[in-house]
C-alpha cells in the first residue's frame, strides 16, 4: 500500500516493482479515500497495515493524496505502528489535484465517496518508466460494492483481490480478475437495457456482476 501525491511517483514505483517481480504486469489499484468518509474512517484506514502485508508485492495500491512522514503530526491518519511503516498524512489539496489529473487522463469521474480504479501496471521501455494501463480497467465505488451486500466488509473484497494477484502471473491481471469477480456470469447480458428481461433474482446478480466489468477508461485511444 503506497501513498500517492504525484502520478510520476507511481511510474517510478511500478518500474521498481515490475523489475523486482519480473512479471509482465502487476495489478494496480488507485484508491480515492478521503479520511472524512465513513468507509475510510471505519474500515480502510485502520486496516492499512493489514492490507499492506496481505497484498505483498503483486498488488500495488496507491492512496491518492496521502504521504508518509517519519514523525506523526496533528494531521496524521495512522500512528507509527512499526519502524518500516511511517505514519500517513492526508493532503486535501494534493488529493484534489490527483483527482483532476486522473479525470483528465481518463473517462473516470470521482463519485465523492470511496472510489477504486483497478488497472494493469506495465513498463514502457521507451520512457523507461512504469505506467498505469487504463485500456482495460475496473472503476468501483466501494460504498456501492458494500451496499449491494456482495462483500459485507471492504476487507473481504480487498482480500479476494490480493489472493487473485498473488496467484496470477499473466499479462492481463485486471481482465482476468474481472472474470473471477463475476463478469463471466454476465456474458449473455448486453448492457443494462437487457436487465428488464431478466427474472428478479438473476437480475440482482447481474447488477452486482456488471459493476466488476472492465472497460476502456482512456480519454482517447492514444492515452495510457
Secondary structure, DSSP 8 states (H G I E B T S, - for coil): -EEES-HHHHHHHHHHHHHHHT-S-EEEEEEE--TTSHHIIIIIGGGHHHHHHHHTTTEEEEEETEEEESS--TTBSS---BTTB-EEEE-HHHHHHHHHHHHHHBS----SS-EEEEEEEEEETTTTEEEEEEEEEEEEEHHHHHHTTSSSSHHHHHHHHHHHHHH--SS-HHHHHHHHHTGGGGTT--TGGGGGGS-HHHHHHHHHHHTT--B--BSSTT--
